[in-house]
């Protein structure tokens, strides 16, 4: 396969997948995709910042899973994982692999297509999925980022259980934050660790990074709405009656932990 042929194949895959993304949501939402789901621009610097007081009360009611609210959150989260920056960077990485290592380029194209297909499949999902499926999706994402950052990104999986359910894209979104706002912002890079374990009453998933971290007490004053973590928290609460906790320290790193009760009523 020549370099020109490989580039053409990449562009065809990109256009086909992008068209499928738009068509899938268009058909699902009655043709109002661009009007209803236009996502406001968000500066990457502030995506992880949130009000430290924003936690789910212990006895608060679980939001109703039916209706447009949960659909909106799910679609926004799905679209955020296939943003133009990630697509461009992935295609750029594959482009340079074509001449350097054609076999690696082919493997990267497969990872890229499987990753995008996973996001398309997640549109509008109101039911939790097996953690094993979410973990596989995270692995595809981190494989692509590893190709991009090479030695500056170390990925570790410490998985002790897979037999539970979790909202689609919830762990993926946290892994992306760990790379984009943690490790990639640290000189020399760092590590992202994905952990899963079983407790007495809950299943837990942690995404840790040793990146730049942030001060949770510093509430952003730019007037923008930063919805990434809020959306994950709402999905985990609504779909699994679970919680999401964020702990971070400047210069040390960030840890995000999802806890899902073993016996959850789930969405009605």
Buried (B, 14 or more C-beta within 10 A) or exposed (E): EEEEEBBEBBEEBBEEBBEEBEEBBBEEBEEEBEEBBEEEEBEEEBBBBBEEEEEBEEEEEBBEBEEEEBBBBBBBBBBBBBBEEBBEBBBEBBBEBBEEEBEBBBBBBEBBBBBBBBBBBBBBBBEBBEBBBBBBBBBBBBBBBBBBBEEBBBBEEEEEBBEBBBBBBBBBBBBBBBBBBBBBBBEEBBBBBBBBEBEEEBBBBBBBBBBBBBEBEEEBEEEBEBBBBBBBBBBBBBBBBBBBBBBBEEEEBBBBBBBBBEEBEBBE
